[in-house]
């Protein structure tokens, strides 16, 4: 299986420019140990004393993505798992900036918070027959063709999206591949969050 891990890392680096970080086995921690969100080696800013970098900062890792609530008759199952993927979440706000006389800068008023934008990059593989992943690519196409919001399950997106928030796929890209193994195909997918609102009519 080591050849597949190397192939995935090489193909991902060739396609997207970086290589996912391979995390080793987690160390056993006592139950009352504090939660540590950074590595052992930390660089500190000389001016503010804020942490700048840690061992895993800026390194992409495989972060499986699961789509839930799919039509089992169309997809073959109600859930779809993308095991070889990395995820990026970004957000932005619409802010009204008002300049005032005799004042440096502007007064900023929050107008609205925009949707979360989610980027998924990874690969699909035919791990059984080791042939062109036609079935896996067809499933990605069906997912892209959906005209409805769907539920996503991922360690990173679960922090930003609540249980009532769905996502819609806004773009799907299959980059060109030169060489490599025929049964591995990279992809990138762009999504946006879609909150559920209940509208009530005034009588």
Number of C-alpha atoms within 10 A of each C-alpha: 5 7 8 13 10 11 14 24 20 16 23 22 13 13 18 14 9 14 18 19 13 12 9 6 6 6 6 6 9 7 6 6 7 8 7 7 8 13 11 10 10 14 13 13 11 8 6 7 9 11 12 10 15 15 12 15 11 9 11 16 16 19 19 18 21 15 18 16 13 17 11 11 8 10 15 11 12 13 16 19 13 19 15 20 23 20 22 13 14 11 12 11 12 11 13 12 13 10 11 10 7 6 8 8 11 12 12 11 11 10 11 11 11 12 16 19 17 20 18 20 22 25 20 21 25 17 11 8 9 12 13 15 18 14 12 16 18 12 15 18 12 12 19 16 11 12 9 12 18 18 19 23 17 14 13 15 17 12 8 13 19 10 10 10 17 21 22 21 20 12 12 18 11 13 12 9 14 10 6 12 16 14 16 20 24 22 20 18 18 18 20 21 22 18 14 10 8 5 6 6 5 4 3
